[in-house]
Amino acid sequence: MRKYEILSEIEKIGIIAVVRASNSDDAKKIALACMDGGITSIEITFTVPGAHKVIESLTEELGDKLLVGAGTVLDSETARLAILIGAKYIVSPAFDEATARLCNRYQIPYIAGCMTVTEMIKAMEFGTDIIKIFPGNTVRPSFISAIKGPFPQALLMPTGGVNLDNVKEWIKNGCIAVGVGGSLTNGSKEDITKTAREFVKRIKEARDYN
């Protein structure tokens, strides 16, 4: 897939499932359960043991049916590894210049964590595609609309603190998407799939409302 197609797909569904697990088998099961619930963008974090194997396996088995990204990427070396094994996008908890350059070189979307306006401007100047508001639980949804005032061109995605109770407010305030971890990925396979469906539904409702 081309870069613009990946970004369009992330925006279309409006949610990236952030998968953290104690082992690679559980990570894969969580990812598939989210997919069954209609979430087509999955972030496998590099805190998962054998994360690269999960990314490679899901990409080989599902191709473009599932957008598998690499998360908790702290440096360009990890980003390059993830890209070479099939990651469709790279997510970092903080902005990193070398990682931004590498993703631009390979034309892979880069989603970088920022909290201050200065960080956001710098990240955008280096070609960061989506600004990840992290940790999202330290701000309110109105923070998004406040940033979008002077920077309407910024594509913002909160991660951390997003749940079923507040996801509509995040979307209504101007997020391109939300990143969701524990409030989505905990529980049985059936629980995760059910929660995923509800997230997709509420995001659509919020957009229709706007």
Secondary structure, DSSP 4 states (H G I P E B T S, - for coil): --HHHHHHHHHHH-EEEEE--SSHHHHHHHHHHHHHTT--EEEEETTSTTHHHHHHHHHHHHGGGSEEEEES--SHHHHHHHHHTT-S-EEESS--HHHHHHHHHHT--EEEEE-SHHHHHHHHHTT-SEEEESSGGGS-THHHHHHHTT-TT--EEEBSS--TTTHHHHHHTT-S-EEE-HHHH-S-HHHHHHHHHHHHHHHHHHHHH-
